[in-house]
Amino acid sequence: MTSVIGRSTTSVLHHHIKHCWSATRIGVSKQCAYIRQSELPLTSKSTSVFACPFGTKFSVMGKPKVVFVLGPPGSGKGTQCEKIVKEFGYTHLSAGDLLREERNREGSEYGALIEDNIKNGRIVPVEITCALLENAMNKTIQATGNDRFLIDGFPRNEDNLQGWTKKMADKVEQQFVLFFECSEQQCTERCLKRGESSGRSDDNAESLKKRFNTYINDTVAIIKHYEELQLVKKIDASASPDAVFEHVKAIFGEQK
């Protein structure tokens, strides 16, 4: 899946690249073209695209800013993300919600695979998750111009991390990782209570046990990886949502 600019300008870029390449095969580095704003279906007047004869594209709009939000199931990631959106204007992308939407989408070729993985507490193949995340980011930037994102519940294992690094790391600015720490007992109680009204197929005792095993065996190592990079902002999520958010506000208040 291409970026928002790459996807929306493929035919224009192909025309310009073909023109540049055919103009001369000597001194190719001089044969580049700037595509003017009037030629692009984009909302930002400050955005332009630079195209060279080899098809490389660069946006001068800047890379989208990304904050990963991690923690065990029931640690309050979604609740805190809602508060961050209201207070700081980020767009919240839940990897789990995007997967559930794709599972429920009529005609989805990945629906059954996603459902089987979610129900059994396993992690969905990274290619699917990355594609859904990138598509959601592209749509948001195109529709609203907002380029700040909270990615909730991802990356959850080494495969997620490697897949994201390969496909997306060069396309975004990684700000930090927000880690909500909470005991398994408290998180389980929260999820079971949520399951009374959420309708989620994984908010039950059997699925929760599998999800926690996945978190301990796979996700904890990812958090440690980002700790080594000094990117983790750890928060005690055992308190009330409002009390937890006071600590969250302090962290986001430090950002530019």
N, C-alpha and C positions, 0 to 999 in steps of 0.2 A: 504493500500500500504506500502510495506516494504521499508527500507532504501536501498541505493545503495549497501552497503555491505551485508545487510541481504538478499536482493533479489537475488544477484548473487551467493550466497554461501549456499543457503538453503539445497541443497542435500548433500554438503560436511559437513555442520554442523550436519545435521541429522545423517550421518554416524558416525561422531566422538562422538556425544552425546550418540547414541545407544551403541557404543563400551565402552564408559566410564561407562555408567549405568550398563551394563551387567558385567563389570569387577568386580564390588563389590557393595554391597548395604550397606556396613558398612564403615564409614569414607568417605562419598560421597564427601565431600569438597576437598578431595585430588585427586579425579578422574576428572581432568580437562585437556584439551588439547589446545596447541597453534597450530593454523593452519598456516603453513609456507606460505610465499609469493608465492612460486612456485605452490601452490594449488589454488590460487585465480586469477581470470581474471581481475586484477586491474593493473593500470599503475604505481602507486606510490610504489617504492621499500621499502619505510619506513613504509608502512601500514601493520599491522597484525591484526588478529581478535582473541579474547579470547573467548573460548566457554566452558561453564560449563554444567553439565548433565541436568540442568533444561532448557537449551535452551537460556539463556541470552547471548547477544552478545555485545561486547564493541569494538569500533574502537579507536585505539590510534592515528589516523590521526588528531583528533581535530574536534570540531563541526563547521559546516558552519557558517559564520558570516552574519547576516541579518540586513539590514536597511529598515524599512518601509517608504514609500514615500506617504504622504497624502496631501490632499488639494481639493478644489472644482473642478468640471469639468471645464477645460479650464485654470487652474492655471499654466500650463506649466510643469507638472510633467514629461511627456514623453520627452519633449525637454531637461530638465535639466538632466534626467537620461542618455540620449545619451551623454551628455557632461561629466558626471561623469564616464561613461564607458571608454571613450577615455582618460581621465585624470588620473583616479585612478584604472582602471582595474577591476571594478566590472562587474558582469553579471546582466543585466536588465531583470527582469521578470515582465511583466505587467499582472495583474490578468485579466483585461478586454480583452487584446489580446489573452491570453490563452483560455478564455471562448469563444471568437469569433472563434478562430481556431477550438475548439471542436464543436461548433455549426455548422461550415461549413464542418467538417469531415464527409465523406460519411459513413453512417451506424451508426453514433453516436446515442445512445439511449437517450442522454440528449439534443440533438440539439434543438428540439422544445421548451423544457422547458427553456433553456438558452435564446433563441430568445424572448420568451414571456416576460421574466423578464427584459432583456436589453431594449426592445422596450418600456416597460411601466415604466422604471426607477426604477424597484425593484431590490433587491439584490438576486443573485443566491444562492441557498442553500449551506451552508459552506462546506458540505461534498464533493461536486463537486469541489469547488474552491481549497480546501486544497489538494485534490488528484492530481489535475492538477499542483499545485505549487510544491508539493513534487516530482512528476514525473519529472518535468522540472529541478529541482535542482539535482536530482539523475543523469539524463542524462548528465547535464553539468559537474558534478564532474567526472563522468566516462570518458567523452570524452576529457576534457581539464585539469582536476585537479584543476580548479578554484573553490574556496569555499567561495567567497564573493559575496553576492547577494543584489540587490536593488529590493524590492518587492513593486511595484507601484500599488496604488489603493486598498490596503488591509492592515488591516481589516477595513471594512466599517461600521460595526454595532456590537452590543453586541453579537449576534449569531456568527458572524465571529470571534470575540475575544475569545469567549468561545471555539469554535471549534478548533481554532489555538492552544490555550493553552492546550487543551486536547490531540491533535494529534501531535503537532510539537514543543511546547515550550521546551521540554527536549532534542530535537534533534539538536537545533541550539543555537548560541550565539547572543542574541539580542543586537546590538550595540546602536542604537538610532532610533528615529522617526524624519524624515525630513518633516516639515510641511510648505507648501507653502500657504501663506495667500493672498487672492485677492478678490476684490468686485464682487458681482453677475453680475453687469452690464458689467464690463470689461471681465469677464469670458464668459458671454453669447456672447458678440461681437466676441471674439476669436473663440468660438466653431462654430458659424454660418459661420464665414469666412472659418474655417477649413472644414466645411460641404460642401462647394462648390466643393471640390475636394477629400475629404476623402472617400466618399461612405459609411460612417457609418450611420446606421439606427437611431442612437440616437443623431446625430448632427443636430437637428431641434428644433424650438422654443417650440413645445409641449413637446417633450421628455426632453429638457433641464430644463423646469420648474419642471417636476417630479423629475429629477436627483438632482436639487438643494434642493427640499423639502426633499428628502432622505438624502442628505448630512447634512442639518441643523438638521433634526430630529434624525438622527442615528449616523453619522460619527463624528460630533462635540463632542459628549459625549465620543467617543473613544479617541480623541485627549486630552480631559480633563483628562481622565484616565491615559494616559501616561505622562501628565504634572505633575500629582501627584507623579509619579514615577521618576520625573526629567529626563525623557528620550527624551523630545521634543526639537528639534532645529527649531525655528520658523524663517521664511524668508519672507520678503515682496516681493511678486511675481508680483507686479504691474509694475515694471520697465522692461527694455528690457531684453531679454534672456542673453545677455553677462554681463549686469550689475548685474543681479540676480546671475549669476554663480560666480562672484567674491566673493559673500558672501558664496556660497556653497563651494568653494575651501577652504575658511578659516576654515570651519567646518571640512571638510574631512582631511585637513592638520593637525588637532589636533589629529587624530586617529593614533593608533600604526600600 
